[in-house]
Amino acid sequence: MITMTSKWCRPLNTFAVPALVILVAFAGTDGVAADHGGKKQLADSVQNDEKGRPTLWRDPADISARNLFYGPGGQEDQPHDTFTFVEEDLNGTNPKIVIQEQNGVKWTVKFGAEARPEVAASRLTWAIGYFANEDYFMHDLTVANVPARLRRARKYIAGDGSMHDVRLKRHLEGEKKTGTWPWSEDRFTGTRELNGLRVLMAVINNWDLTDENNAVYTIKKTAVSGSPEEIYMVSDVGSTFGSGRLSWPLRKGRGDLGAYTHSKFITKTTPDTVSFFTPTRPAFFYLFTPREFMSKLRLRWIGKGIPRSDAKWLGQQLGRLSPDQIRDAFRAADYSAGQIQGFTAIIQARIAALEEL
């Protein structure tokens, strides 16, 4: 039984690697069209196949009406039943377990420092038309039948199955993860929607933009199109709202208001482009772990040389959110009142900077 209490060019230095580009909305050249100015745009029509239409972004006509407290799942999909342990999830670097609600719905529980920032980041991502998992934060959660031995998650779970400050990701009916998509894919370089996603990752200081954190989900039938669809998303957004890089101590890189407040945002502008601080190189401390240092160093190009018009477009999308909506994103992650105000003020300042480009 369970009891619970309400609750994501070129490098600019010699360390970086040759130019990489990003796979986005549509998985074939027919998925891109040129506008009158020569910029590639995501096409409105693509030949459907058995996997459905590949989609990165969908125009959110209702931005100002979106509920950022409950997010993409809404109030109706939030966890509220009794839960039983299913298995330990050993994917990724954070401890996780899979549990099942009495009504049959499965959830992945994530422990640790990423739980809060991931919930807030998922809501801001979803609010402006990109895709995000249905994430909810829970302060208290108790799960039945948790085994005595677990490889990574045991220290987060008490003997009675209780756990605290966790993120729950809902497993949607009809949704199947079919793989990951690499940031090195080059067929859609230059799309406004892709560039906007790069900017959004800088806004929220997401420094962990490895390919493994990009997911492709196949949806059997969507409410919008009534047909199958392939959803492309940055599926792990827990390394956000901190220093903007792999830092020491580790807590500064995730959900740390002080580190986020003092982090840089726009680092360079030209008449045509803008570059951002995040993602940037790890702290030099990580030279002692060269593989980790180089893997993060190779990501720096993602925030560099983005067209000013595309960065401004992203700012305009975010600018349609009210201060209350932004606050709700952090309120959903159970931050304190002071933290909510602090995070909201930084987001608003960054939106203003983008709109002024």
C-alpha positions as CSV (number, residue, x, y, z in Angstrom):
1,M,0.0,0.0,0.0
2,I,1.0,3.6,-0.5
3,T,0.3,6.7,1.4
4,M,1.3,10.1,0.0
5,T,0.9,13.7,0.9
6,S,-0.3,16.3,-1.7
7,K,2.2,17.1,-4.1
8,W,18.6,20.0,-24.0
9,C,27.8,25.6,-36.1
10,R,30.9,25.4,-34.8
11,P,33.1,25.3,-31.8
12,L,34.7,28.5,-30.7
13,N,37.9,27.1,-29.2
14,T,40.6,24.5,-29.8
15,F,39.1,22.0,-27.3
16,A,35.9,21.6,-29.1
17,V,35.1,19.2,-31.9
18,P,34.1,19.8,-35.6
19,A,30.7,21.2,-36.3
20,L,27.7,19.1,-35.3
21,V,24.1,19.6,-36.1
22,I,20.8,18.5,-34.6
23,L,18.0,16.2,-35.6
24,V,14.7,17.8,-35.1
25,A,11.1,17.7,-36.1
26,F,10.8,15.6,-39.2
27,A,12.8,12.6,-40.1
28,G,13.2,13.1,-43.9
29,T,14.0,15.9,-46.3
30,D,10.3,16.2,-47.0
31,G,9.9,17.5,-43.5
32,V,11.6,20.8,-44.2
33,A,10.5,23.6,-46.4
34,A,12.0,27.0,-47.2
35,D,10.3,30.2,-46.4
36,H,10.5,33.3,-48.5
37,G,13.7,34.4,-46.7
38,G,15.5,31.1,-47.4
39,K,15.3,29.8,-43.8
40,K,14.2,26.2,-43.4
41,Q,10.9,25.7,-41.6
42,L,9.2,22.7,-40.3
43,A,6.8,21.6,-43.0
44,D,3.1,21.3,-42.2
45,S,2.6,18.0,-44.2
46,V,4.7,14.9,-44.3
47,Q,4.0,11.5,-45.7
48,N,2.9,9.3,-42.8
49,D,4.4,5.8,-42.4
50,E,3.8,3.1,-39.9
51,K,5.6,5.1,-37.3
52,G,3.6,8.2,-37.9
53,R,4.6,11.9,-38.3
54,P,7.9,12.9,-36.6
55,T,7.3,16.0,-34.6
56,L,9.5,18.2,-32.4
57,W,7.3,21.3,-31.8
58,R,3.6,22.1,-32.1
59,D,2.2,25.6,-32.1
60,P,0.7,26.1,-28.6
61,A,-2.1,28.5,-29.4
62,D,-3.1,28.5,-25.7
63,I,0.2,29.4,-24.0
64,S,-1.4,32.0,-21.8
65,A,-4.0,29.5,-20.7
66,R,-1.7,26.6,-19.9
67,N,-1.6,25.3,-16.4
68,L,2.0,25.1,-15.4
69,F,1.3,23.7,-12.0
70,Y,0.0,20.4,-13.3
71,G,1.8,20.5,-16.6
72,P,1.2,18.3,-19.7
73,G,-0.6,15.6,-17.7
74,G,-3.0,18.0,-16.1
75,Q,-4.7,17.5,-12.7
76,E,-6.4,14.4,-13.9
77,D,-3.2,12.4,-14.5
78,Q,-1.4,13.2,-11.3
79,P,-0.6,10.2,-9.1
80,H,-3.2,9.6,-6.4
81,D,-3.7,5.9,-5.9
82,T,-1.9,3.1,-4.0
83,F,1.4,1.8,-5.5
84,T,3.4,-1.4,-5.7
85,F,7.1,-1.9,-6.6
86,V,7.7,-3.3,-10.1
87,E,11.5,-3.1,-10.8
88,E,14.6,-1.0,-10.4
89,D,15.5,1.1,-13.5
90,L,19.2,1.1,-14.0
91,N,19.2,3.4,-17.1
92,G,21.0,6.7,-16.8
93,T,23.1,8.0,-13.9
94,N,20.3,8.7,-11.3
95,P,18.7,6.1,-9.1
96,K,15.2,5.1,-10.3
97,I,12.6,2.6,-9.7
98,V,9.4,1.6,-11.6
99,I,6.1,1.4,-9.6
100,Q,2.5,0.6,-10.5
101,E,-0.6,2.3,-9.4
102,Q,-3.6,0.2,-8.4
103,N,-5.4,1.4,-11.6
104,G,-2.6,-0.2,-13.7
105,V,-0.7,3.0,-14.5
106,K,3.1,2.7,-14.2
107,W,5.4,5.4,-13.0
108,T,9.2,5.9,-13.0
109,V,10.4,7.4,-9.7
110,K,13.6,9.4,-9.8
111,F,15.5,10.2,-6.6
112,G,18.1,12.8,-5.8
113,A,18.9,16.4,-6.8
114,E,17.3,16.3,-10.3
115,A,13.8,15.7,-9.0
116,R,12.8,19.3,-8.4
117,P,14.4,21.0,-11.4
118,E,13.2,18.4,-13.8
119,V,9.6,19.0,-12.9
120,A,9.9,22.8,-13.3
121,A,11.9,22.5,-16.6
122,S,9.4,20.0,-18.0
123,R,6.6,22.5,-17.5
124,L,8.3,25.5,-19.2
125,T,9.4,23.2,-22.1
126,W,5.8,22.0,-22.6
127,A,4.2,25.4,-22.2
128,I,5.8,26.8,-25.4
129,G,5.1,23.9,-27.7
130,Y,8.0,21.4,-27.2
131,F,7.3,18.0,-25.8
132,A,7.8,16.8,-22.2
133,N,7.1,13.9,-20.1
134,E,4.2,14.0,-17.6
135,D,6.2,14.6,-14.5
136,Y,5.0,15.3,-10.9
137,F,6.9,16.0,-7.7
138,M,5.9,14.3,-4.5
139,H,7.2,15.2,-1.1
140,D,6.1,11.9,0.6
141,L,5.5,8.6,-1.1
142,T,5.2,5.0,0.2
143,V,5.4,2.0,-2.0
144,A,4.6,-1.6,-1.1
145,N,6.8,-4.7,-1.7
146,V,10.1,-2.9,-2.2
147,P,12.8,-5.6,-2.1
148,A,15.5,-5.4,0.6
149,R,18.2,-5.4,-2.0
150,L,18.4,-2.8,-4.7
151,R,21.6,-1.8,-6.7
152,R,21.3,2.0,-6.6
153,A,18.0,3.1,-5.0
154,R,18.0,1.4,-1.6
155,K,19.5,4.3,0.3
156,Y,16.6,6.5,-0.7
157,I,13.9,4.2,0.6
158,A,13.1,3.5,4.2
159,G,12.3,0.0,5.5
160,D,8.6,0.6,5.3
161,G,8.8,1.6,1.6
162,S,8.5,5.4,2.3
163,M,10.6,7.9,0.3
164,H,10.7,11.7,0.0
165,D,11.2,14.5,-2.5
166,V,10.9,12.4,-5.7
167,R,9.8,12.9,-9.3
168,L,7.2,10.6,-10.8
169,K,7.1,10.2,-14.6
170,R,3.9,8.7,-16.0
171,H,4.1,5.8,-18.5
172,L,1.4,6.8,-21.1
173,E,-0.9,4.2,-22.6
174,G,-0.1,3.9,-26.3
175,E,3.3,5.5,-26.0
176,K,6.5,3.6,-26.6
177,K,10.1,4.8,-26.5
178,T,11.7,3.7,-29.7
179,G,15.1,5.1,-29.3
180,T,17.2,8.2,-28.9
181,W,18.1,10.9,-31.4
182,P,21.6,12.3,-31.8
183,W,22.5,16.0,-31.7
184,S,24.9,15.2,-34.6
185,E,22.2,14.7,-37.1
186,D,22.5,17.4,-39.9
187,R,19.4,17.2,-42.0
188,F,17.5,19.9,-40.2
189,T,20.2,22.5,-39.3
190,G,18.8,26.0,-39.5
191,T,15.2,25.4,-38.6
192,R,13.7,28.0,-36.3
193,E,12.2,25.3,-34.1
194,L,15.6,23.5,-33.6
195,N,17.3,26.8,-32.9
196,G,14.6,27.7,-30.4
197,L,15.2,24.5,-28.6
198,R,18.9,25.3,-28.3
199,V,18.0,28.7,-26.9
200,L,15.6,27.2,-24.4
201,M,18.3,24.9,-23.1
202,A,20.4,28.0,-22.4
203,V,17.5,29.7,-20.7
204,I,17.1,26.9,-18.2
205,N,20.9,26.2,-18.0
206,N,20.7,22.6,-19.2
207,W,24.3,21.5,-19.4
208,D,23.8,17.8,-19.8
209,L,22.8,17.6,-23.5
210,T,24.2,14.2,-24.3
211,D,22.5,12.1,-27.1
212,E,21.2,9.7,-24.5
213,N,19.0,12.4,-23.0
214,N,17.1,12.8,-26.3
215,A,14.2,10.4,-26.7
216,V,12.0,9.4,-29.6
217,Y,8.5,8.2,-28.5
218,T,6.0,6.6,-30.8
219,I,2.4,7.5,-30.1
220,K,-0.2,5.1,-31.6
221,K,-2.8,7.8,-31.9
222,T,-2.7,11.4,-30.8
223,A,-5.6,13.6,-29.8
224,V,-4.4,16.4,-32.1
225,S,-4.0,14.5,-35.4
226,G,-5.9,11.3,-34.7
227,S,-3.0,9.3,-36.3
228,P,0.3,7.9,-35.2
229,E,3.1,10.3,-34.4
230,E,6.8,10.2,-33.5
231,I,7.6,12.6,-30.8
232,Y,11.2,14.0,-30.5
233,M,12.0,15.5,-27.1
234,V,14.8,16.3,-24.7
235,S,13.6,13.8,-22.2
236,D,16.0,14.4,-19.3
237,V,16.0,18.0,-18.1
238,G,17.1,17.5,-14.6
239,S,20.5,19.1,-14.9
240,T,18.9,22.6,-15.0
241,F,18.5,25.8,-13.0
242,G,22.0,25.7,-11.6
243,S,25.5,26.8,-12.7
244,G,25.1,25.9,-16.3
245,R,27.9,23.4,-16.3
246,L,29.2,20.3,-14.5
247,S,30.3,21.9,-11.3
248,W,31.8,21.1,-8.0
249,P,30.1,20.5,-5.7
250,L,27.6,18.7,-7.9
251,R,24.6,20.4,-6.2
252,K,25.5,23.7,-7.9
253,G,24.6,22.3,-11.3
254,R,21.0,21.3,-10.5
255,G,18.3,23.4,-8.9
256,D,20.6,25.8,-7.1
257,L,19.2,29.3,-7.0
258,G,22.5,30.9,-6.0
259,A,24.4,29.3,-8.8
260,Y,21.7,30.1,-11.3
261,T,21.5,33.7,-10.2
262,H,25.3,34.2,-10.7
263,S,25.5,32.2,-14.0
264,K,26.0,33.9,-17.3
265,F,23.4,33.9,-20.1
266,I,24.2,35.7,-23.4
267,T,28.0,35.7,-23.9
268,K,28.4,37.2,-27.5
269,T,26.2,38.9,-30.1
270,T,26.9,39.8,-33.7
271,P,24.6,41.5,-36.2
272,D,23.2,38.1,-37.1
273,T,23.9,35.7,-34.3
274,V,23.9,35.2,-30.5
275,S,25.8,32.8,-28.3
276,F,25.0,31.6,-24.9
277,F,27.0,30.4,-21.8
278,T,25.2,27.1,-21.5
279,P,26.3,24.5,-22.2
280,T,29.9,25.3,-21.4
281,R,33.0,23.3,-20.3
282,P,32.9,21.5,-17.0
283,A,34.8,22.9,-14.0
284,F,38.5,22.2,-14.3
285,F,38.2,19.9,-11.4
286,Y,36.8,17.3,-13.9
287,L,40.1,17.2,-15.8
288,F,40.8,14.4,-13.3
289,T,37.9,12.5,-15.1
290,P,39.0,13.2,-18.7
291,R,36.2,11.2,-20.4
292,E,33.5,13.1,-18.5
293,F,35.3,16.4,-19.2
294,M,35.6,15.8,-22.9
295,S,32.1,14.5,-23.3
296,K,30.7,17.8,-21.9
297,L,33.3,19.9,-23.8
298,R,32.0,18.6,-27.1
299,L,28.5,20.0,-26.3
300,R,29.6,23.7,-26.3
301,W,28.6,24.3,-29.9
302,I,24.9,23.8,-29.1
303,G,24.7,27.2,-27.6
304,K,26.9,29.1,-30.1
305,G,26.1,31.1,-33.2
306,I,22.3,30.9,-33.1
307,P,20.4,33.3,-35.5
308,R,19.3,36.3,-33.5
309,S,15.8,36.1,-35.1
310,D,15.4,32.6,-33.9
311,A,16.5,33.4,-30.4
312,K,14.1,36.4,-30.4
313,W,11.3,34.1,-31.6
314,L,11.9,31.8,-28.6
315,G,11.9,34.8,-26.3
316,Q,8.5,35.9,-27.7
317,Q,7.1,32.4,-27.1
318,L,8.3,32.5,-23.5
319,G,7.1,36.1,-23.2
320,R,3.5,34.9,-23.6
321,L,3.7,33.3,-20.2
322,S,2.5,35.3,-17.2
323,P,4.7,35.7,-14.0
324,D,2.1,33.5,-12.2
325,Q,2.5,30.7,-14.8
326,I,6.3,30.8,-14.4
327,R,5.9,30.7,-10.6
328,D,3.5,27.8,-10.9
329,A,6.2,25.8,-12.7
330,F,8.5,26.1,-9.7
331,R,5.6,25.8,-7.3
332,A,4.9,22.4,-8.8
333,A,8.4,21.3,-7.9
334,D,7.8,22.3,-4.3
335,Y,10.4,25.0,-4.1
336,S,10.1,27.5,-1.2
337,A,8.4,30.8,-1.7
338,G,11.7,32.7,-1.8
339,Q,13.2,30.2,-4.3
340,I,10.1,30.5,-6.5
341,Q,10.4,34.3,-6.6
342,G,14.1,34.1,-7.3
343,F,13.9,31.5,-10.1
344,T,11.0,33.4,-11.7
345,A,12.8,36.7,-11.6
346,I,15.8,35.2,-13.5
347,I,13.6,33.6,-16.1
348,Q,11.8,36.9,-16.7
349,A,15.1,38.7,-17.1
350,R,16.3,36.2,-19.6
351,I,13.0,36.4,-21.6
352,A,13.4,40.2,-21.7
353,A,17.0,39.9,-23.0
354,L,15.8,37.6,-25.8
355,E,12.9,39.9,-26.7
356,E,15.4,42.8,-27.0
357,L,17.6,41.1,-29.6
